[in-house]
Amino acid sequence: MAAFQLISPDIAVDLGTNNTRVYVKDKGIVVNEPSVVIARGDGPRNIIAVGDSADELIGRAAGDMRVVRPLRDGVIVDYEMAQVMIHYFISKAIGLRNFARPRVVVTMPSKVSKVERRTVLNAMERIGARATFTVEQAFAAALGTGLPVYEPQGNFVVDIGAGTTEVAIVSMGGIVLSQSIRVAGNKIDEAIAGFLKKQHAILVTERVAEQLKMDLSDVSNRQSADHVAVVRGRDIATGMPLTVDVSMKKVGEAIQDTLAEILGAIKWVLGRIPPELAADVLQNGIYLTGGSAALPNLDAMIATEFGVPVSVARDAGECTTLGAGYLADHYDMLDSMKKGE
C-alpha cells in the first residue's frame, strides 16, 4: 500500500523589506508580520523570536540580543536568517503537519541582480518548495489592484513599498516598461530622522519617524498649515530622554528630496511610454499601491506634477500580495510564464 503523502496548498510569499506576507490558496493572506528576527549571537540556532514576537522585543531585549532584518531594499541580505524567517512564516501559514513541499509564487523587485534572484530561489528551495515562480512586484501589484493586466491596454502602476519604488506599464500579461529605485518609505523615514538629528539634536526610533511621516497634512508641503508635534527621543549629547517641539512644515521640507527621486522615476517611465499605450494612461491614470501609497496628498502631488489622474488602490499595502496570491490560486496558468531559475 502506497504511503500517504501530504500535499501542501499553493502559496504566495511577498517578501517585503519591512513586512512579509503569505497568501494561501483559497484562504487569502494568512500571515502579515514584520521581516525581523531577534537572535542571541550569530547563527540561526540562536534565534529568540521572529516576526510579531520579535518586533515586540525591539528596544526591550537584553544587551546580548541583536535585531536582524534579513531583507533590505526588497532583496535578501542575510541568507541564513532569511531562510529561517521564511520557513517560520510558511509553517505558520499552512501548518507544520501540512508542510510538504509547497509550490510557491514569490515577489521580487524588477531590477535585481542574478545573484539576488538566485538567493531568493535558493532560499525557497532550501525550505522545501517543490517549484518556485517569481513575479515582478509591479505586475503583481497591478494584478492585485484589479487592473486588466491581460488585456491589450496600458496600465500604469506605482508601487511604493518600504525598500523600493516600482514604476511600470503593464499590458498583455507582462511589463512593457519599468523603472525600479531603492528609494521608498524607509528612505523617507530616514530623511525625517536625519532632520531631527541635525536640527534638534535628538535621536528617534523608526516608529517615531514613520508616525511623523503619516501625520503630515500634505507631503507636497504646498498647502500644509504649520503645526507643532511633540517628539520624544534621546538627547544626542547626553543620551538622556528628550522631548522637543517640531515644526511639521519643516518635517515636510525634509522629505522633498526623497519624494523628488520617486517623481523622477515616474517621469522616466511617462517619458518613454509607447504611443499606442499613452492614450490609455492619460484616460485611466496612474494607480498607487504599496504601504507608502497612503502618504497624505501624495496622489494629488503626482497628479499636479504630471497632469495625469492618480488613484490610490484599495488595500494598497496588500495589492502585491493579492496579485501574487491570484497566481497561486491559478497556478496552472504559470506554465506560460517563465519559471524561476
Contacts in CASP RR format, 6 or more apart in sequence:
PFRMAT RR
TARGET T0000
AUTHOR 0000-0000-0000
METHOD contacts of the structure
MODEL  1
MAAFQLISPDIAVDLGTNNTRVYVKDKGIVVNEPSVVIARGDGPRNIIAV
GDSADELIGRAAGDMRVVRPLRDGVIVDYEMAQVMIHYFISKAIGLRNFA
RPRVVVTMPSKVSKVERRTVLNAMERIGARATFTVEQAFAAALGTGLPVY
EPQGNFVVDIGAGTTEVAIVSMGGIVLSQSIRVAGNKIDEAIAGFLKKQH
AILVTERVAEQLKMDLSDVSNRQSADHVAVVRGRDIATGMPLTVDVSMKK
VGEAIQDTLAEILGAIKWVLGRIPPELAADVLQNGIYLTGGSAALPNLDA
MIATEFGVPVSVARDAGECTTLGAGYLADHYDMLDSMKKGE
5 100 0 8 1.000
6 97 0 8 1.000
6 98 0 8 1.000
6 99 0 8 1.000
6 100 0 8 1.000
7 100 0 8 1.000
8 94 0 8 1.000
8 98 0 8 1.000
8 99 0 8 1.000
8 100 0 8 1.000
8 101 0 8 1.000
8 102 0 8 1.000
8 103 0 8 1.000
9 24 0 8 1.000
9 25 0 8 1.000
9 26 0 8 1.000
9 27 0 8 1.000
9 94 0 8 1.000
9 98 0 8 1.000
9 102 0 8 1.000
10 25 0 8 1.000
10 102 0 8 1.000
10 103 0 8 1.000
10 104 0 8 1.000
10 105 0 8 1.000
10 328 0 8 1.000
10 329 0 8 1.000
10 331 0 8 1.000
11 22 0 8 1.000
11 23 0 8 1.000
11 24 0 8 1.000
11 25 0 8 1.000
11 90 0 8 1.000
11 93 0 8 1.000
11 94 0 8 1.000
11 102 0 8 1.000
11 103 0 8 1.000
11 104 0 8 1.000
11 105 0 8 1.000
11 328 0 8 1.000
12 22 0 8 1.000
12 23 0 8 1.000
12 104 0 8 1.000
12 105 0 8 1.000
12 106 0 8 1.000
12 107 0 8 1.000
12 321 0 8 1.000
12 323 0 8 1.000
12 324 0 8 1.000
12 325 0 8 1.000
12 327 0 8 1.000
12 328 0 8 1.000
13 20 0 8 1.000
13 21 0 8 1.000
13 22 0 8 1.000
13 23 0 8 1.000
13 86 0 8 1.000
13 89 0 8 1.000
13 90 0 8 1.000
13 104 0 8 1.000
13 105 0 8 1.000
13 106 0 8 1.000
13 107 0 8 1.000
13 124 0 8 1.000
13 324 0 8 1.000
14 20 0 8 1.000
14 21 0 8 1.000
14 22 0 8 1.000
14 23 0 8 1.000
14 106 0 8 1.000
14 107 0 8 1.000
14 140 0 8 1.000
14 320 0 8 1.000
14 321 0 8 1.000
14 324 0 8 1.000
15 35 0 8 1.000
15 71 0 8 1.000
15 74 0 8 1.000
15 76 0 8 1.000
15 86 0 8 1.000
15 106 0 8 1.000
15 107 0 8 1.000
15 108 0 8 1.000
15 120 0 8 1.000
16 35 0 8 1.000
16 71 0 8 1.000
16 74 0 8 1.000
16 107 0 8 1.000
16 161 0 8 1.000
16 162 0 8 1.000
16 163 0 8 1.000
17 35 0 8 1.000
17 69 0 8 1.000
17 71 0 8 1.000
17 72 0 8 1.000
17 73 0 8 1.000
17 74 0 8 1.000
17 161 0 8 1.000
17 162 0 8 1.000
17 163 0 8 1.000
17 164 0 8 1.000
17 186 0 8 1.000
18 34 0 8 1.000
18 35 0 8 1.000
18 161 0 8 1.000
18 162 0 8 1.000
18 163 0 8 1.000
18 186 0 8 1.000
19 32 0 8 1.000
19 33 0 8 1.000
19 34 0 8 1.000
19 35 0 8 1.000
19 162 0 8 1.000
20 31 0 8 1.000
20 32 0 8 1.000
20 33 0 8 1.000
20 34 0 8 1.000
20 35 0 8 1.000
20 71 0 8 1.000
20 85 0 8 1.000
20 86 0 8 1.000
20 89 0 8 1.000
21 29 0 8 1.000
21 31 0 8 1.000
21 32 0 8 1.000
21 318 0 8 1.000
21 321 0 8 1.000
22 29 0 8 1.000
22 30 0 8 1.000
22 31 0 8 1.000
22 32 0 8 1.000
22 89 0 8 1.000
22 90 0 8 1.000
22 92 0 8 1.000
22 93 0 8 1.000
23 29 0 8 1.000
23 30 0 8 1.000
23 321 0 8 1.000
23 322 0 8 1.000
23 324 0 8 1.000
23 325 0 8 1.000
23 328 0 8 1.000
24 30 0 8 1.000
24 93 0 8 1.000
24 94 0 8 1.000
24 328 0 8 1.000
25 325 0 8 1.000
25 328 0 8 1.000
25 329 0 8 1.000
25 331 0 8 1.000
26 329 0 8 1.000
28 322 0 8 1.000
28 325 0 8 1.000
29 318 0 8 1.000
29 321 0 8 1.000
29 322 0 8 1.000
30 92 0 8 1.000
30 93 0 8 1.000
31 89 0 8 1.000
31 92 0 8 1.000
31 93 0 8 1.000
32 318 0 8 1.000
32 321 0 8 1.000
33 50 0 8 1.000
33 51 0 8 1.000
33 52 0 8 1.000
33 55 0 8 1.000
33 89 0 8 1.000
34 51 0 8 1.000
34 52 0 8 1.000
34 54 0 8 1.000
34 55 0 8 1.000
35 51 0 8 1.000
35 69 0 8 1.000
35 70 0 8 1.000
35 71 0 8 1.000
35 85 0 8 1.000
36 50 0 8 1.000
36 51 0 8 1.000
36 54 0 8 1.000
36 55 0 8 1.000
36 58 0 8 1.000
36 67 0 8 1.000
36 68 0 8 1.000
36 69 0 8 1.000
37 47 0 8 1.000
37 49 0 8 1.000
37 50 0 8 1.000
37 51 0 8 1.000
37 54 0 8 1.000
37 67 0 8 1.000
37 68 0 8 1.000
37 69 0 8 1.000
37 70 0 8 1.000
37 81 0 8 1.000
37 84 0 8 1.000
37 85 0 8 1.000
38 47 0 8 1.000
38 48 0 8 1.000
38 49 0 8 1.000
38 50 0 8 1.000
38 54 0 8 1.000
38 57 0 8 1.000
38 58 0 8 1.000
38 61 0 8 1.000
38 65 0 8 1.000
38 66 0 8 1.000
38 67 0 8 1.000
38 68 0 8 1.000
39 46 0 8 1.000
39 47 0 8 1.000
39 48 0 8 1.000
39 65 0 8 1.000
39 66 0 8 1.000
39 68 0 8 1.000
39 81 0 8 1.000
40 46 0 8 1.000
40 48 0 8 1.000
40 64 0 8 1.000
40 65 0 8 1.000
40 66 0 8 1.000
41 64 0 8 1.000
41 65 0 8 1.000
41 66 0 8 1.000
43 80 0 8 1.000
43 81 0 8 1.000
44 80 0 8 1.000
44 81 0 8 1.000
44 83 0 8 1.000
44 84 0 8 1.000
47 81 0 8 1.000
47 84 0 8 1.000
48 54 0 8 1.000
48 57 0 8 1.000
48 61 0 8 1.000
48 65 0 8 1.000
49 56 0 8 1.000
49 57 0 8 1.000
50 84 0 8 1.000
50 85 0 8 1.000
50 88 0 8 1.000
50 89 0 8 1.000
51 85 0 8 1.000
51 88 0 8 1.000
51 89 0 8 1.000
54 67 0 8 1.000
57 65 0 8 1.000
58 67 0 8 1.000
61 67 0 8 1.000
68 78 0 8 1.000
68 81 0 8 1.000
69 77 0 8 1.000
69 78 0 8 1.000
70 76 0 8 1.000
70 77 0 8 1.000
70 78 0 8 1.000
70 79 0 8 1.000
70 81 0 8 1.000
70 82 0 8 1.000
70 85 0 8 1.000
71 77 0 8 1.000
71 82 0 8 1.000
72 163 0 8 1.000
73 109 0 8 1.000
73 163 0 8 1.000
73 164 0 8 1.000
73 182 0 8 1.000
74 108 0 8 1.000
74 109 0 8 1.000
74 163 0 8 1.000
74 164 0 8 1.000
75 108 0 8 1.000
75 109 0 8 1.000
75 112 0 8 1.000
75 116 0 8 1.000
75 119 0 8 1.000
75 120 0 8 1.000
76 82 0 8 1.000
76 116 0 8 1.000
76 119 0 8 1.000
76 120 0 8 1.000
76 123 0 8 1.000
79 119 0 8 1.000
79 122 0 8 1.000
79 123 0 8 1.000
82 123 0 8 1.000
83 123 0 8 1.000
83 126 0 8 1.000
83 127 0 8 1.000
86 123 0 8 1.000
86 124 0 8 1.000
86 127 0 8 1.000
87 127 0 8 1.000
90 99 0 8 1.000
90 102 0 8 1.000
90 127 0 8 1.000
91 99 0 8 1.000
94 102 0 8 1.000
101 128 0 8 1.000
101 129 0 8 1.000
101 130 0 8 1.000
102 128 0 8 1.000
102 129 0 8 1.000
102 130 0 8 1.000
103 129 0 8 1.000
103 130 0 8 1.000
103 131 0 8 1.000
103 132 0 8 1.000
103 133 0 8 1.000
103 328 0 8 1.000
103 331 0 8 1.000
104 124 0 8 1.000
104 129 0 8 1.000
104 131 0 8 1.000
104 132 0 8 1.000
104 133 0 8 1.000
104 328 0 8 1.000
105 132 0 8 1.000
105 133 0 8 1.000
105 134 0 8 1.000
105 135 0 8 1.000
105 324 0 8 1.000
105 325 0 8 1.000
105 327 0 8 1.000
105 328 0 8 1.000
105 331 0 8 1.000
105 334 0 8 1.000
106 120 0 8 1.000
106 124 0 8 1.000
106 132 0 8 1.000
106 133 0 8 1.000
106 134 0 8 1.000
106 135 0 8 1.000
106 324 0 8 1.000
107 134 0 8 1.000
107 135 0 8 1.000
107 136 0 8 1.000
107 137 0 8 1.000
107 140 0 8 1.000
107 320 0 8 1.000
107 321 0 8 1.000
107 324 0 8 1.000
108 117 0 8 1.000
108 120 0 8 1.000
108 134 0 8 1.000
108 135 0 8 1.000
108 136 0 8 1.000
108 137 0 8 1.000
109 136 0 8 1.000
109 137 0 8 1.000
109 164 0 8 1.000
109 166 0 8 1.000
109 180 0 8 1.000
110 136 0 8 1.000
110 137 0 8 1.000
110 138 0 8 1.000
110 166 0 8 1.000
110 168 0 8 1.000
110 175 0 8 1.000
110 178 0 8 1.000
110 180 0 8 1.000
111 178 0 8 1.000
111 179 0 8 1.000
111 180 0 8 1.000
117 134 0 8 1.000
117 341 0 8 1.000
120 134 0 8 1.000
121 132 0 8 1.000
121 134 0 8 1.000
121 340 0 8 1.000
121 341 0 8 1.000
124 132 0 8 1.000
125 132 0 8 1.000
131 339 0 8 1.000
132 339 0 8 1.000
132 340 0 8 1.000
133 327 0 8 1.000
133 334 0 8 1.000
133 337 0 8 1.000
133 339 0 8 1.000
133 340 0 8 1.000
134 340 0 8 1.000
135 323 0 8 1.000
135 324 0 8 1.000
135 327 0 8 1.000
135 337 0 8 1.000
136 166 0 8 1.000
136 168 0 8 1.000
136 175 0 8 1.000
136 178 0 8 1.000
137 159 0 8 1.000
137 164 0 8 1.000
137 166 0 8 1.000
137 320 0 8 1.000
138 157 0 8 1.000
138 159 0 8 1.000
138 166 0 8 1.000
138 167 0 8 1.000
138 168 0 8 1.000
138 170 0 8 1.000
138 175 0 8 1.000
138 178 0 8 1.000
138 180 0 8 1.000
139 149 0 8 1.000
139 168 0 8 1.000
139 170 0 8 1.000
139 173 0 8 1.000
139 174 0 8 1.000
139 175 0 8 1.000
140 319 0 8 1.000
140 320 0 8 1.000
140 321 0 8 1.000
140 323 0 8 1.000
140 324 0 8 1.000
140 327 0 8 1.000
141 157 0 8 1.000
141 159 0 8 1.000
141 166 0 8 1.000
141 289 0 8 1.000
141 290 0 8 1.000
141 313 0 8 1.000
141 319 0 8 1.000
141 320 0 8 1.000
141 323 0 8 1.000
142 149 0 8 1.000
142 155 0 8 1.000
142 157 0 8 1.000
142 168 0 8 1.000
142 170 0 8 1.000
142 287 0 8 1.000
142 289 0 8 1.000
142 319 0 8 1.000
143 149 0 8 1.000
143 322 0 8 1.000
143 323 0 8 1.000
143 326 0 8 1.000
143 327 0 8 1.000
144 289 0 8 1.000
144 313 0 8 1.000
144 319 0 8 1.000
144 320 0 8 1.000
144 322 0 8 1.000
144 323 0 8 1.000
144 326 0 8 1.000
145 157 0 8 1.000
145 287 0 8 1.000
145 289 0 8 1.000
145 313 0 8 1.000
145 314 0 8 1.000
145 319 0 8 1.000
147 155 0 8 1.000
147 157 0 8 1.000
147 170 0 8 1.000
147 287 0 8 1.000
148 155 0 8 1.000
149 155 0 8 1.000
149 170 0 8 1.000
149 171 0 8 1.000
149 173 0 8 1.000
149 174 0 8 1.000
150 172 0 8 1.000
150 173 0 8 1.000
151 171 0 8 1.000
151 172 0 8 1.000
152 171 0 8 1.000
152 172 0 8 1.000
153 171 0 8 1.000
153 277 0 8 1.000
153 280 0 8 1.000
153 284 0 8 1.000
154 169 0 8 1.000
154 170 0 8 1.000
154 171 0 8 1.000
154 176 0 8 1.000
154 277 0 8 1.000
154 280 0 8 1.000
154 281 0 8 1.000
154 284 0 8 1.000
155 169 0 8 1.000
155 170 0 8 1.000
155 171 0 8 1.000
155 280 0 8 1.000
155 284 0 8 1.000
155 287 0 8 1.000
156 168 0 8 1.000
156 169 0 8 1.000
156 170 0 8 1.000
156 269 0 8 1.000
156 273 0 8 1.000
156 281 0 8 1.000
156 284 0 8 1.000
156 285 0 8 1.000
156 286 0 8 1.000
156 287 0 8 1.000
156 308 0 8 1.000
157 166 0 8 1.000
157 167 0 8 1.000
157 168 0 8 1.000
157 170 0 8 1.000
157 286 0 8 1.000
157 287 0 8 1.000
157 288 0 8 1.000
157 289 0 8 1.000
158 165 0 8 1.000
158 166 0 8 1.000
158 167 0 8 1.000
158 262 0 8 1.000
158 266 0 8 1.000
158 286 0 8 1.000
158 287 0 8 1.000
158 288 0 8 1.000
158 289 0 8 1.000
158 293 0 8 1.000
158 302 0 8 1.000
159 165 0 8 1.000
159 166 0 8 1.000
159 167 0 8 1.000
159 168 0 8 1.000
159 289 0 8 1.000
159 290 0 8 1.000
159 293 0 8 1.000
159 319 0 8 1.000
159 320 0 8 1.000
160 184 0 8 1.000
160 185 0 8 1.000
160 262 0 8 1.000
160 288 0 8 1.000
160 289 0 8 1.000
160 290 0 8 1.000
160 291 0 8 1.000
160 292 0 8 1.000
160 293 0 8 1.000
160 295 0 8 1.000
161 184 0 8 1.000
161 185 0 8 1.000
161 290 0 8 1.000
161 291 0 8 1.000
161 292 0 8 1.000
161 317 0 8 1.000
162 184 0 8 1.000
162 185 0 8 1.000
162 186 0 8 1.000
162 291 0 8 1.000
162 292 0 8 1.000
163 182 0 8 1.000
163 183 0 8 1.000
163 184 0 8 1.000
163 185 0 8 1.000
163 186 0 8 1.000
163 187 0 8 1.000
164 180 0 8 1.000
164 181 0 8 1.000
164 182 0 8 1.000
164 183 0 8 1.000
164 184 0 8 1.000
165 180 0 8 1.000
165 181 0 8 1.000
165 183 0 8 1.000
165 184 0 8 1.000
165 262 0 8 1.000
165 265 0 8 1.000
166 178 0 8 1.000
166 179 0 8 1.000
166 180 0 8 1.000
167 178 0 8 1.000
167 179 0 8 1.000
167 180 0 8 1.000
167 265 0 8 1.000
167 266 0 8 1.000
167 268 0 8 1.000
167 269 0 8 1.000
168 175 0 8 1.000
168 176 0 8 1.000
168 177 0 8 1.000
168 178 0 8 1.000
168 179 0 8 1.000
168 269 0 8 1.000
169 175 0 8 1.000
169 176 0 8 1.000
169 177 0 8 1.000
169 178 0 8 1.000
169 269 0 8 1.000
169 273 0 8 1.000
169 274 0 8 1.000
169 277 0 8 1.000
169 281 0 8 1.000
170 176 0 8 1.000
171 277 0 8 1.000
176 274 0 8 1.000
176 277 0 8 1.000
177 269 0 8 1.000
177 272 0 8 1.000
177 273 0 8 1.000
177 274 0 8 1.000
178 269 0 8 1.000
179 265 0 8 1.000
179 268 0 8 1.000
179 269 0 8 1.000
180 265 0 8 1.000
181 261 0 8 1.000
181 262 0 8 1.000
181 265 0 8 1.000
183 258 0 8 1.000
183 261 0 8 1.000
183 262 0 8 1.000
183 265 0 8 1.000
184 262 0 8 1.000
184 292 0 8 1.000
185 213 0 8 1.000
185 291 0 8 1.000
185 292 0 8 1.000
187 258 0 8 1.000
187 261 0 8 1.000
188 213 0 8 1.000
188 255 0 8 1.000
188 258 0 8 1.000
188 259 0 8 1.000
188 292 0 8 1.000
188 295 0 8 1.000
189 206 0 8 1.000
189 209 0 8 1.000
189 210 0 8 1.000
189 213 0 8 1.000
190 209 0 8 1.000
191 254 0 8 1.000
191 255 0 8 1.000
191 257 0 8 1.000
191 258 0 8 1.000
192 209 0 8 1.000
192 212 0 8 1.000
192 213 0 8 1.000
192 251 0 8 1.000
192 254 0 8 1.000
192 255 0 8 1.000
193 203 0 8 1.000
193 204 0 8 1.000
193 206 0 8 1.000
193 209 0 8 1.000
194 254 0 8 1.000
195 250 0 8 1.000
195 251 0 8 1.000
195 254 0 8 1.000
196 202 0 8 1.000
196 203 0 8 1.000
196 204 0 8 1.000
196 209 0 8 1.000
196 231 0 8 1.000
196 244 0 8 1.000
196 246 0 8 1.000
197 203 0 8 1.000
197 236 0 8 1.000
199 250 0 8 1.000
200 231 0 8 1.000
200 244 0 8 1.000
200 246 0 8 1.000
201 235 0 8 1.000
201 236 0 8 1.000
201 237 0 8 1.000
202 231 0 8 1.000
202 233 0 8 1.000
202 234 0 8 1.000
202 235 0 8 1.000
202 236 0 8 1.000
202 242 0 8 1.000
202 244 0 8 1.000
203 233 0 8 1.000
203 234 0 8 1.000
203 235 0 8 1.000
203 236 0 8 1.000
204 231 0 8 1.000
204 232 0 8 1.000
204 233 0 8 1.000
204 234 0 8 1.000
205 233 0 8 1.000
208 231 0 8 1.000
208 232 0 8 1.000
208 233 0 8 1.000
212 229 0 8 1.000
212 231 0 8 1.000
212 246 0 8 1.000
212 248 0 8 1.000
212 251 0 8 1.000
213 251 0 8 1.000
213 255 0 8 1.000
213 295 0 8 1.000
214 294 0 8 1.000
214 295 0 8 1.000
214 296 0 8 1.000
215 229 0 8 1.000
215 248 0 8 1.000
216 224 0 8 1.000
216 248 0 8 1.000
216 251 0 8 1.000
216 252 0 8 1.000
216 295 0 8 1.000
216 296 0 8 1.000
217 223 0 8 1.000
217 224 0 8 1.000
217 225 0 8 1.000
217 227 0 8 1.000
217 248 0 8 1.000
217 296 0 8 1.000
217 297 0 8 1.000
218 224 0 8 1.000
218 296 0 8 1.000
218 297 0 8 1.000
218 301 0 8 1.000
219 252 0 8 1.000
219 255 0 8 1.000
219 259 0 8 1.000
219 295 0 8 1.000
219 296 0 8 1.000
219 297 0 8 1.000
219 298 0 8 1.000
219 301 0 8 1.000
220 297 0 8 1.000
220 298 0 8 1.000
220 300 0 8 1.000
220 301 0 8 1.000
220 304 0 8 1.000
221 249 0 8 1.000
221 252 0 8 1.000
221 253 0 8 1.000
221 256 0 8 1.000
223 297 0 8 1.000
224 248 0 8 1.000
224 249 0 8 1.000
224 252 0 8 1.000
226 247 0 8 1.000
226 248 0 8 1.000
226 249 0 8 1.000
227 248 0 8 1.000
228 245 0 8 1.000
228 246 0 8 1.000
228 247 0 8 1.000
228 248 0 8 1.000
229 245 0 8 1.000
229 246 0 8 1.000
229 248 0 8 1.000
229 251 0 8 1.000
230 243 0 8 1.000
230 244 0 8 1.000
230 245 0 8 1.000
230 246 0 8 1.000
231 243 0 8 1.000
231 244 0 8 1.000
231 245 0 8 1.000
231 246 0 8 1.000
232 241 0 8 1.000
232 242 0 8 1.000
232 243 0 8 1.000
233 241 0 8 1.000
233 242 0 8 1.000
233 243 0 8 1.000
234 240 0 8 1.000
234 241 0 8 1.000
234 242 0 8 1.000
235 241 0 8 1.000
235 242 0 8 1.000
259 298 0 8 1.000
259 301 0 8 1.000
263 302 0 8 1.000
263 305 0 8 1.000
266 286 0 8 1.000
266 302 0 8 1.000
266 306 0 8 1.000
267 306 0 8 1.000
270 281 0 8 1.000
270 306 0 8 1.000
270 308 0 8 1.000
273 281 0 8 1.000
281 308 0 8 1.000
282 308 0 8 1.000
284 309 0 8 1.000
285 308 0 8 1.000
285 309 0 8 1.000
285 310 0 8 1.000
285 311 0 8 1.000
286 302 0 8 1.000
286 303 0 8 1.000
286 306 0 8 1.000
286 308 0 8 1.000
286 309 0 8 1.000
286 310 0 8 1.000
286 311 0 8 1.000
287 310 0 8 1.000
287 311 0 8 1.000
287 312 0 8 1.000
287 313 0 8 1.000
288 298 0 8 1.000
288 299 0 8 1.000
288 302 0 8 1.000
288 310 0 8 1.000
288 311 0 8 1.000
288 312 0 8 1.000
288 313 0 8 1.000
288 316 0 8 1.000
289 313 0 8 1.000
289 316 0 8 1.000
289 317 0 8 1.000
289 319 0 8 1.000
289 320 0 8 1.000
290 313 0 8 1.000
290 316 0 8 1.000
290 317 0 8 1.000
290 319 0 8 1.000
290 320 0 8 1.000
291 316 0 8 1.000
291 317 0 8 1.000
292 298 0 8 1.000
293 299 0 8 1.000
293 312 0 8 1.000
293 313 0 8 1.000
293 316 0 8 1.000
293 317 0 8 1.000
294 312 0 8 1.000
294 316 0 8 1.000
298 312 0 8 1.000
299 310 0 8 1.000
299 311 0 8 1.000
299 312 0 8 1.000
300 310 0 8 1.000
302 308 0 8 1.000
302 310 0 8 1.000
303 309 0 8 1.000
303 310 0 8 1.000
313 319 0 8 1.000
315 322 0 8 1.000
327 333 0 8 1.000
327 334 0 8 1.000
END
